């Protein structure tokens, strides 16, 4: 039954996901006092539905149930209905995903459908997607609504008893064990060994289908491989990263026309994706492919990074600078319709020569791979196509580039997937960092300028009175920032300072760090809560150490505070970071490989990265920086600070008489004598790399 055109209480929200439901016949409310007070007053249980705009099954349930008048009537009669965008309210999503898993002993997901008590928001029943009628071994949603309403009326004693157990479980999960000493090698060694055991030696990645990229784990392998103290032979770790990056870049999870990556692959070969494209995935992958280029000098990694950045700048950057959140998986009501092809569609858009290359490259002469149609992936190497067509590789590449340009133009005439155009501080942080790192690694100034526009947007519109706001859309920024917002933006700002020094950005980084400590630190037990000390009271105040789709906020905070503390000599910052690592020790010992980002921070404590500080006339040190960036060890940090900059603390304060360029190479808190010739600096950096490899060879021979 079609939805009516009346509106509900979501009408004043900014979230595109919530606005998609504004004309449902369901009397939806956003999470807030109006809905919670009404539930208390009427004694009705709360039906909490959590999803996001790019979620395919969220759309399915909306069409099947929330747009249906009879289903909406049951919901309105028996429940207070609250709709939440999980990207705006990750605090609620984290709590109720865990609660759903405790209640059902099944994995979570979206749409998340939870039923809460009217007075204290404790969950007593839940699930994810429910069909309108019984199927897939699941109960029908309409029948479920009647049964839950009756159960709530008649079984209050049972519900309250269950709620006490749930409250105790959530409380115990929110408070990890007391701080303990951090082991120097065991969690790191265990994590690497577990990743090696689960590694897919044929296609790369970890585990089987569905297969996710897991950037924090790949980043960890790269950084351990770059640390001779912990890795005698980097080759196996490098091979895992290299194979995974190459396989993902060749697969259908990678958009071979516009650039960028989809969320995950439904198969183990990276061929057919779930078609949503998320900013947070692409920010992490851009950083990883830029690092892959720095480490391996594989042109595929450079080109893939270029493609991600081009997609972001072309499709995901708002006119005023911020980065949008996501592209939908669906268009015209069908998942993947925007992306898939028939061979004849391709043939009509390109020349005969170009089609011959496309046919071979994208397996258009092989069986269809997505519901009777073809989703593009790199099925053949350029060199193999060149040999089989009696062309040079350069000729094949030229034909392929011409063809993909035409296909991209043709695809642009289709109905596009929806864009979630809200701007999230945390996800922007991930992309700003990726763009800054790629700008430095690949010498792409346009990437850095794009990131600068995004950072300036957040400073201008989402930073108010020393506090971050979590989300912004169409001129309205709101919701208090979460730990991830502060930590990821701090990390991004430090990356931006390596791309281009700015006194304003440096001061912003210090303000972010101080605000993070003031509002999120657990000064008694160590670590950082996900919500601030002024956040609304929920049924749980979480402190997470494990990575999820994004790296753990505690991990990013620890790493960024360590970096800023080392640079400035601020022991308050480094002490808070080290205390967070001690607080995470118990969690690390239980599931080491789920803490990739935290283990990277732990590496920085045990083996501080090299710092290269350039000081002098801006034009001169810019040239030095460009040459240094290409020779920089993977874990090193590079700052080029003009001599017009005033006094700075710590390592950053290393300087010399104005008028000539000078470099300081610092390990830990100790700096070498100043270097005044660029060739000598490059030799010094090469010596660091050579020493790393020598130590690894010697350890490998023991």
N, C-alpha and C positions, 0 to 999 in steps of 0.2 A: 504494500500500500504506500502511495507516495506521501512524502512529508508535507505537512501544512506549512504556511508561510508566516505563522506567528513567530515571535521571538521569545527567548528565555533570558535568564540573568547573565548569560555569557556575552551579551551584546556590547558591554563596555570593556571587554578584555582586548589585549593586543596580540595574543598568541594566534597565529594562523590556524593551528590545530583546534583551539577552542572555538574560534570563529566558524570553523567548518560545521560546528554543531549548534550554531545559534538559532537555526530555524527548525531543529528537531522538535517534534511534539513532546519530547521529554522535557520536564521542567528542570533543566540543568542549572546548577550553581557552580561558580568557581569555589575553590577551597577558601574559606574565610569565615569570619564571625557570623555573617548573615545566615549561611547554611548551617553552621554548627549550632547556633542559637535556636534555629527553627527545629532542628532534630531534637534538641533537649526539650524544647517546649512541647512538641507534639509526641515525644516518645517513640518516634519512628526510627528504625535503623537506617544507616547511611549506606547507599550503594555508591561506591567509589570506583570510577572508571579512569584508568591512566593509560595514555597512549601518546603518540606523536604524529606529526603530519606526514612523514614519509613511510609510515608503517602500513604495509599492504593489508594485513589481517585486521588492523584497526578500521580501515575503510570497509572491509567486508562486513564486520559486525555492525558498523554504523548503518550501512545500507539495509542489512537484514533485520535489524532489531530497533535501532534508535530512530529510524525514519518510519517505523511501522506504528500506526495509530494504536492498534490493540495492545502491542507490547508496551508502548509508552504509557498507556492508561494504567496498566498494572504497576509499572515503575512509579508513576506519580501517586497512585493510591496507597502503596505500601511503604515507600521509601523516600528519603531525602536524597536526591541524586546529585552527585558532585563529579565534575569532569576536570581532569588535571592533565596538563602538558608535562610529560616527564622531563622534558628538556628545560623547562622553566622551574620545575619543582623537583629536582633530583633528591632533595631531602625526603620528601614524601615517597618517592618511587623506591629509594633504597630501603626504607623501613618496610613498606608493604610488599615489596618483592620477597624479602627475607621471610616475612610473616606467611606469605603464600606458600613458600617452600616448606616451612615448618608445619603448616596445616595439612598440606597435600602430599608431602614427600616427593614432589615433582619439581622440575626446573621451572623457572619463571619465564616471563616474556611479556609481549604486548599484543593486544590490549590486556591489561591487568584488570581483573574484575574482583573487587573485594567488598565484603559486607561487614560493616562496623557497628558496634553498639552506639546508641544514640547519645550517651552522656560522656563517654571517655575515649571514643574513637578506636577502641580495641577491636581487632579483626576476629570474627568468629567463623567465617566461611570465605572461600575464595577460589579463584581459578584464573585462567587467561581467556582465550576465545571460547565462547559458547555459541553453537549454532541455534537458529530459532526453534528447530525441531530436533529430536534425538537423532544423531548420526555421528560417524567417526568414533563410536564408543563413548560419546559425551552426551550428557543430558541436554534436552532442549531448554533454551533460555526462558521461554514463557512458563513452562511447567516448573522450572527451578524457582522462579520468582514467587509463585504461589506457595511452594513448599517452604521456602526460607521465611516468608512472612508468617506462616503458621507456626513454624518452629520458633521464631522469635517471640511470638505471643505466648507460647505454651511451655517453653523450656528455658526460662530465664535463669533458674538455679544452675542448670547444666552449663549454660553459656558463661555465666560469671565464674564458675569453677575453672572452666577451660581458659578463660581470660587471665586468671591469676597465673596459670602455668605459662601462658604466652608472655605475660609481662615479665616473669622471672627469666624466661629464656632470652627475651630481647635485652633485658638488663645485663645478663651475663655476657652476651655477645658484644654489647656496647662497651664493656670494660675489660680489655685484655689483661693478661697477667701483669703483675708489677714489673717495673723496669729490671732488666737483667743485663749482664755483660754481653756484648756483641762478639760472637765468635769471628775470628779473623778469616777462617777459610771454610768451615763446614757448610753453612748455608749456601755460599757461593759455589762450592764444589758440588754440593747436592743438586743445586738448581741446574748447573751446566750438564751434569750427568743425566738428570731427568729429561731435559730438553733433547739431549742426544738420543735417549731411549725412545722418545716419542716422535723423533724426526722422521719425516717421509723422505727416504733416500732417493726415490724416483722423481717425485714432483715438488719436493720442498715443503716447507711448513711443518706444522706439528699436529699429529693425529690425523683422523680421517674426516669424511664429510659430515656436516658442513664444515668448511675450512675457512678460518679467519687469519688475517695477516699477523696478529700479535706483535705489533711494532716494539713494545717494551722488551720482549724477549730477544728479538733480533738485535736491538740496540745493546742489550746486555752482552750478547755473544761477541759483538764487535768490540766492545770496550774491554772485556776480559782478554780477548785476543791481542789487545794493544797494551796489556799490562804484564810484563815479564815476571813480576813477582808471583803472579797467580796462574800463569799459563806458560808451560814449557814449550808447547808446540801449538802455535796459533792456527795451523793449517786446517784441522778438522772443523774448528769453529768458523773460520773464514769460509770454508766450503759450504757449510750449512746456510750461512747468510747469502752467499753468492748464488747458490742454486735457488733459494727461495725468491730472492729479488728478480732473478732472470725468469723464473717460471711465472711469477705473478705478472711481470711486465708483458710476457707473451700471452697470458691467458685472457679469457673473456671478462675477468674481474676488472681488467684494465680497459678503459674506453680508448680504442685505437684511433678514433676520429678526433674527439675534442680534448682528450687527456683526462687524467683523474681516475680514481678507483671507486668501484662499488663496494658495498659494505662487506660482503663475504661471498664465497662460492658455495653453491649447493652440492657440488661434487668435490672429489679429492684432487682434481687436475686443474683447478682454477678456471674452468672453461665457462660455466654458466653461473652468473652471479644472482644474488638477490639485488635487484637493480637500483635500490636507493643509493644515493651518493651523499655522504656525510662529510661536513667540514672537518670534524675531529679526526676521522681516518686519514684524510688527505693531508692534513697538517703534519701528522706523525710520519706518514709515508714520504712526504716531500723531504723532511729532515733526514729520513733514513736513506733515501736514494741519493741525496746530496753527500751524505757521509760515505755511501757505497762508492760514489764516483771518486771521492777523496782517497779512499782506501785502495780501490781496485783499478781505477782509471778505465772502467768499462764504458764505452760510449753509449751502450744501452741504458745505463743508469743515469748518465747525464741527460739523454734525450727524454727519459721517463720523467725525471725531475722537471725538465723544461715543460713537458706536457701538463703536469699537475699545476704548475704555476700559471701557465697560459690559461687553463680552464678556470682557475680561481679568479684571475684578473678579468677574463672575458665574461664569466657567467655568475660569479659569486661575490663580487665586490659592489657594494652600494655606491651610488654617486657621491655620498658624503664620506665614504672611506671604510666603513665597517664591513666585515665579511658575513654573508648570509649563512644560515645553518645547514640547509639540506636541499636536495632535489628528490622529489617523490619517486617511488618505484613504479607507479602507475601513470598511465595517460589514457584518456578516453575509457577509463574503467578497466583497463587491462594492464597487468604487470609486464613491463619490458617492451610494450608496443612501440615506443619511441625509438628503441635501439635496434630491433631485429630487422632482417632483410630477407627478400627472395632474390635468387640470382638474377632474375630478369630485371628487377628494380635496379640492381647494380649495373647491369649491362646497358640500360637506357641512359645512364648518367655519365659513363666514361667511354673512352675510345676502345677499339678492339684490342689494341696493344695493352692498354691499361687493364682491361677486363681480364686478359690472360694472366697478368701479374696478380690481380686481386683474387682470381679463382684459385691460384696456387697458394698465395699467402694466407688467405682466409678460409680455405677448405670449402669453397663454394661448390666444388664438384664432389664433395663427400655428403653423406646423409645429414639431414637437418639436425640441429642440436638443441632446438628450443621450440617445442610445441609445433612442429612442422615447418619452422622457419630457421634462419641462420643467424646466430649471434657471432659477431666477428671475433676471431682470436688469431694469433700468429701461429699458423700450423706448419709453416716452412720457413727456414732460415733464408736470409737474403742471398747468402753465398750459394746455397743449394738451388735457389730459383735461377740465379745467374748461370750456373753450370747447365741446368736443364733447358735454358732458353738461349744459350750461346750469346749471353750479354755479359757486360761487366757488372760488378756489384753497384757501381755508381749509377749505371744506366737503370738498373732495377729500382734503386732507391728513388731516382728522379721520377720514374713512372709511378711508383707507389705513392710518393708525396703528391703528385698531381692528381691521382685518383682519389686519395683520401680527402684532399681539399674539396673535390667535386662532391664526394659522398657527404661530407660534413655540410656543405651548402644545401644539398638535397634533403638531408635529415632535418635541417633547420626549418623547412617548409611544413613539417609535421606538427601536430598538436603537442606542445611541450609538456613534460611532467611539471607538476606544481613546484614552485620554489617556496620553501619556508624562509621568509625574509627577515625573521627576527635575528638580532645580533646578540650573541651570548659572549660575555666577557671571557669565560674559560676557553671556549672553542676558538675564539679569536686569538687568545694567547697561544694556542697550539699552532695555528696557521701563521701568526706573526713570526714565531720562532722558526718555523719551517722555511718561510720566505726569506728571513734574515740569513739563516744558515746557507740556503741555496744561493742567495746573492753573493755571499762571501766565497763559498766553495767554487761556484761556477763562474764567478765574475759577471754577474747579471745585475747591473744597477737598477733596472726596472723593477726587479723583484723587491729590492730593498725599499724603493720609493713607494711601492704598493703597500708594503708592511708599515711604513712610516705613516701613511694616510690612515690605516686602520688603528694604529696606536694613538694617533692624535685624535681620532674620533672618540675613542674610549676615554682619553684624558678630558676631552671637552664635554662629553655628554653623559658619561657613566661614572665619573669620579667626582663625588660631591662631599664637601666638608670632611675630607680625609677618609671617606668610605666608598667602596665600590658598589655599584648596582649590577645585578646579574644579567639583565636583559633589556634590550631597547628595540623599539620598532616604531616607525613613522613618527619620530619626534618625541616618543614617550619612553623614558627609561624608568624601571621600577624593580622591585624585589631586592632585598638585601643580598649582597654577594655571599657566596659560599667559599669554603676553603679553596676549592679548585679555581675559582675566579682569581683570588689573590695570588695563589701559588703559580698558576700557569701564566698569568700576566707578568708577574715578577720574573719568571724564567725567560719569558719572551723579551722583556725589556733589557735584560742582560745580554741576550743574543743580539738585539738591536744595537747596543753599545759596541759590540764587536764589529758590526757592519759599519756603523758610523757613530763617532762619539758625539754626544749632546749633553751639555750640562743639565738641561731640563730633564732629559730622560734619566740621567744618573740620580738627580734629586728625587724623581718619581720612584725609582727603584728603592731608594731608602725609605720613602714614605710608605710604599707598599709593604716592605719588610716589617716596619714598625707596627703598622696596622694589623698585619697578620699575627704578630706576636701578641699584641694587645687584645685582640678579639677572639682568637682561636686556640691559643696555646693552653694545654693542660699543664700548668706549672707544677702540679703535684706529682703526676705520674708520667709526664713526658708525652710528646706527640701533640697532634692538633685535631680538634673536633671538626666535623664537617660543617657544622653550623656555628654561628658566632654566639658570643655570650649575651647578645641582646635579641637573639632570634626567638620567635614564638615557641612556646613549650609544646613539644610533641611527645609521643609515647616512648621515644628513644632519642638520645643524643649520641650519634654514631661517631666512631673514630676508626677509619678504615686504613689499612696498610696494603691490602692486595690490589693489584691492577684489575681494571675491568676493561671496558671498551676504550677507556682513556687511562693513562697512568694514574696511580694513586696520588691523591692530593698531598698526603703526608710525604710521599716520596719526592714529588716535585718541590714541595716546600723545603724539605731537608736539603736537596741538591742545590736549590737556588740560594738558600740562606748560607750554605757552606761557601758557595761561589762568591757571594757578596761579602761575607765575613772574611774570606781569605784576601780579597782585593783591598778591603778597607782596614783590615786589622781589627775588626769588631768582634771581640770574643763572645759578646752576648748572642750574636747571630750564629756563630759556629757552635756555641754551647747548646743553643736550642735545637739545632740540627742534630747534634750528637745525642742529645737526650731523646729525640724522636726515634733515632735508630735503636737506642737501648729499649725504648718502650715497645718497639716492633719485634724484639728478639724472639719472643714466644711464638708469634705468628710466623716469623721467618723460619723457625725450626720445624714447624708443622708442615708447611707447604712452600718450600723455598722457591720453586719455579713460578709461583703465582705472584712473586714480588720482584719482577725484573727491574722496574724503575727504582725501587728501594735499594736493591743490590748495587745499582749504578751509583747511587749516593754513597753507599757504604764503601765502594771502591775509592771514591774521592776522599773519604776520611783516611783510609789506609794507604792510599797512594795518590797524594794530591796532584792534580794536573799541572802541567807546565804553563806558565804565564809569560807571554811576550808583550812587553809594554813599549810602544813607540812614542817618542815625544819629539816635537820640533815643528817647523813650518808646515802648515796643513798640506800644501801641494806636494812637498817633498815626502812626507810620511805616507801620503796616499799611494805614491808609487812603491814605497817600501812595503806597505801593507798588501798590495796586489801581488807582489812577488812572494811575500811570506805566506800568504794564504794558500798558495799552491803547494808549498813545501811543509805546511804545518802538520805535525803529528795529530792523529785523530782526536785525542783527548785534550789537546792544548787549547788555550784561550789567547786571543790576540786583541789588543786594544791599541788603537792609534789616536793619540790625544794631542790636539794642536797646542802649541806653546802659548796661545792666547788664553787657554784655560787657567783659571785661578788655582790656588793651592788645593790639593786633593789628599785624602788620607791613605795610609797603608802603601801597598805596592804601587798604587796609581800615582802616588806622590813622587815616585822616582823621576827625576828630571835633571836637566843640565842647562847651561847657559843658552839663552834664546839665540836663534839664528842658524843652528845646524841640527840635523836629525840625529837622534840617538836611540838606541834600543837597549832594553834591559831584559834579560832572560832569567826568570825566577822559578825556582823549584821549592815548593812549600813556601816558607816565609823568607827565604834567602835568595838574593839576586846576585848574578855575576857582575863583573865590572862592566861599565857601559861599553857598547859596541857602536862605533861611529861609521862603519862602512857596511853597505848592504851585502856585499859579497861575503864578508866575515860573518854576518848574521845568518846567511843562508848555509854557510859551512857549519855553523853552530847547530842549526836545526837539523841538518843532515847527520851530524854527530849524535844527536839525541836518538834519531831513528835507527842509526847503525848500532848504537849501544843497546837499544831495546832488542833488536834482532840477535845481537851477540849473546846477551843474557839468555834469551830463549833457546838459542842453539846449545849453550853450555848446560842449561838445565835439562834439555832434552837428551843430552849425552850421559847424564848421571845414572 
